[in-house]
Amino acid sequence: MNTSVTVLGLGLMGSALAEALLGDGRTVTVWNRSHAKADPLVAKGAVKAETAAEAISASPLVIVCLSVYTDAEGILGDAAGRTIVQLTNGTPRQARALADRVTGQGGRYVDGGIMAVPPMIGRPEALILYSGDEGAFEEHSETLAVLGRPQFLGGDPGLAPLFDLALLDAMYGMIAGFQHAVALVRSEKVPATTFEPMVTAWLTAMMALFPEQARAVEAGDFATRVSSVATSQVAFPGLIETSRDQGVDPGHLPALRDLFDRAVAEGHGDDGLARLITLLERPAR
Ligand SMILES: NC(=O)c1ccc[n+]([C@@H]2O[C@H](COP(=O)([O-])OP(=O)(O)OC[C@H]3O[C@@H](n4cnc5c(N)ncnc54)[C@H](OP(=O)(O)O)[C@@H]3O)[C@@H](O)[C@H]2O)c1
């Protein structure tokens, strides 16, 4: 087995990836736009390449981790005979376009999404999503497992960024709700630290509704014995009015109110909340 790996991009994440590979005894060639960032890794045994092209030619497996996708597109030269594992965050469309370019040059392409922060890299709790060339993924799976817990999602290179973005979507929605709720109680001088355990317990309990919502939307069965769309809809005028009364920006609440209003107007008031997923799949004009 060839254990040589190249890492392009030595920011916080790229350096953590390279360090994990060095810790596993791999031969690691590194390149970074600002050359000095390679020095701590060279001190740990990495080989420093002067150019991205030199780094790409050094190893059969090339891991890319830059700030944004267009940076990665800019530095990737000839990928013939190489497996490119692109871990820079991007969109499904960007991943599919880069996959076409790499395969057109005679390379193999796997896209990935890192669901972890740099200190977690190298540990099983670091979930890393992959999709694209399955043969290339399998061939390098032992090396990729050094970085974290790999999960392969399928042959479409757009799947890994899609899942990555969907998980971020869920996270930011939850954080937005938490932060808005904190602003509401702070408007009456209640410390966030007093309120936080209550909201954390509440959100944890509410997450128990997710499996039933997932089942309902897949089955197209929206009958509910828990909470209807109409019951939730009536909460929104009070939520928005109270935000304004307390001097708090209503934030995401008007958009949610509009979605509930649309569901009721379309005759779905008696359905369970999973019905809203189907409205989101059919954006309002
Ligand atoms: N950090 C995290 O917690 C985390 C978690 C999950 C995913 N990610 C993803 O991992 C990727 C890297 O994040 P990071 O935290 O390592 O970012 P970072 O610390 O800001 O590092 C950015 C890297 O991109 C390079 N770069 C920027 N513009 C470039 C260009 N035009 N040409 C060549 N290189 C360029 C930088 O080179 P210079 O050193 O020369 O500026 C540096 O190596 C991002 O897509 C991020 O979304 C990060």
The ligand as a Gaussian input file, in Angstrom:
#p B3LYP/6-31G(d) Opt

LIG

0 1
 N      -11.984000      25.258000      11.112000
 C      -13.100000      24.553000      11.302000
 O      -13.644000      24.419000      12.406000
 C      -13.734000      23.830000      10.130000
 C      -14.695000      22.835000      10.360000
 C      -15.257000      22.152000       9.284000
 C      -14.903000      22.490000       8.000000
 N      -13.979000      23.475000       7.802000
 C      -13.661000      23.815000       6.405000
 O      -12.283000      23.603000       6.142000
 C      -11.846000      24.560000       5.186000
 C      -10.582000      25.256000       5.722000
 O      -10.913000      25.893000       6.950000
 P       -9.794000      26.416000       7.948000
 O      -10.434000      26.548000       9.270000
 O       -8.548000      25.612000       7.789000
 O       -9.546000      27.879000       7.335000
 P       -8.272000      28.831000       7.577000
 O       -7.580000      28.523000       8.850000
 O       -8.757000      30.215000       7.333000
 O       -7.284000      28.420000       6.383000
 C       -7.580000      28.753000       5.056000
 C       -6.587000      28.130000       4.131000
 O       -6.947000      28.474000       2.785000
 C       -5.788000      29.050000       2.159000
 N       -6.209000      29.978000       1.118000
 C       -7.114000      30.989000       1.232000
 N       -7.250000      31.623000       0.061000
 C       -6.412000      31.007000      -0.809000
 C       -6.103000      31.191000      -2.174000
 N       -6.705000      32.151000      -2.897000
 N       -5.181000      30.366000      -2.746000
 C       -4.585000      29.402000      -2.028000
 N       -4.821000      29.172000      -0.715000
 C       -5.732000      29.960000      -0.112000
 C       -5.035000      29.713000       3.282000
 O       -3.716000      29.971000       2.869000
 P       -2.867000      31.137000       3.590000
 O       -2.348000      30.528000       4.854000
 O       -1.813000      31.453000       2.610000
 O       -3.807000      32.301000       3.854000
 C       -5.147000      28.629000       4.345000
 O       -4.279000      27.560000       4.079000
 C      -13.016000      25.525000       4.934000
 O      -13.713000      25.161000       3.775000
 C      -13.873000      25.312000       6.153000
 O      -15.240000      25.606000       5.898000
 C      -13.376000      24.133000       8.830000

